[in-house]
Every structure is written in structure tokens, then in C-alpha cells.
Amino acid sequence: MPCSAMFRACLVGTALVWATRVTIIGASAAELTFDFRIERGRITESAQVVRVKQGDVVRLRWSTDRPIVLHLHGYDIERKVEPGTFGLMEFAANIIGRFPVEVHGSAGPGGHSHGEAPLVRIEVYP
């Protein structure tokens, strides 16, 4: 087999292996939506830990009985949620770890403070 034909065969084989890996990895990712209702500063659902896998697309949908600002640490997503609407936090879970969603409130002009305890923790596993 001439050198250039062998090189092309190797190149095509490598490309096929790479494409297969992308398909396999992509097939294991999931799109997940979690709905939370906040009343008096607390979620009404009993689940306070959300477990997902690295690579999953995660949607956190929030509703509330009063205006509130939520912050997902680690992914640095902040959303203001008003009564009668849904606040959406959407992200690809690419960072492994445990990340709290906390209520942000005003600590005075130009500042902010965190709520007492996280509403929910997002755990991302490999």
C-alpha cells in the first residue's frame, strides 16, 4: 500500500473513532428540569438536594410568593423572580462539585447579603 493511501486510511480511522466517542459521550447527557415553589423564603418541596451528572443540561424553574433574587454559586447565575412568573436558571453541568442556590438580599447601598441557609444544593457527579 503506498504511503499516502496508508496515511489516508489512518486518518479516516482516527476520525471515525473520534466521532464515535463524541456520540457516546453526548448520548449519556440528559436534559433535566426541576420545579421549585418558594413560599415565605423556603422551598415547599422536600428535596433540597438535586443530583445530576457532569454534562447534563439542567433547568431550575422557580416560582415565588414575593419578589426574590436567587444565586447559584459556582455557576454564577443570578435571577430575580417575581410572583406570578417563573425564573429560569439553565446551565450545562460541566463543573463537578456541590453548589448552593441562595437568596440574595440587599445589605445596604451597593452591597448584598446571603440568606441563612441555601434553598437547594446542586450536586454534579462525574
C-alpha positions, 0 to 999 in steps of 0.5 A, spaced: 500 500 500 503 506 498 504 511 503 499 516 502 493 511 501 496 508 508 496 515 511 489 516 508 486 510 511 489 512 518 486 518 518 479 516 516 480 511 522 482 516 527 476 520 525 471 515 525 473 513 532 473 520 534 466 521 532 464 515 535 466 517 542 463 524 541 456 520 540 457 516 546 459 521 550 453 526 548 448 520 548 449 519 556 447 527 557 440 528 559 436 534 559 433 535 566 428 540 569 426 541 576 420 545 579 421 549 585 415 553 589 418 558 594 413 560 599 415 565 605 423 564 603 423 556 603 422 551 598 415 547 599 418 541 596 422 536 600 428 535 596 433 540 597 438 536 594 438 535 586 443 530 583 445 530 576 451 528 572 457 532 569 454 534 562 447 534 563 443 540 561 439 542 567 433 547 568 431 550 575 424 553 574 422 557 580 416 560 582 415 565 588 410 568 593 414 575 593 419 578 589 426 574 590 433 574 587 436 567 587 444 565 586 447 559 584 454 559 586 459 556 582 455 557 576 454 564 577 447 565 575 443 570 578 435 571 577 430 575 580 423 572 580 417 575 581 410 572 583 406 570 578 412 568 573 417 563 573 425 564 573 429 560 569 436 558 571 439 553 565 446 551 565 450 545 562 453 541 568 460 541 566 463 543 573 463 537 578 462 539 585 456 541 590 453 548 589 448 552 593 442 556 590 441 562 595 437 568 596 440 574 595 438 580 599 440 587 599 445 589 605 445 596 604 447 601 598 451 597 593 452 591 597 448 584 598 447 579 603 446 571 603 440 568 606 441 563 612 441 557 609 441 555 601 434 553 598 437 547 594 444 544 593 446 542 586 450 536 586 454 534 579 457 527 579 462 525 574 
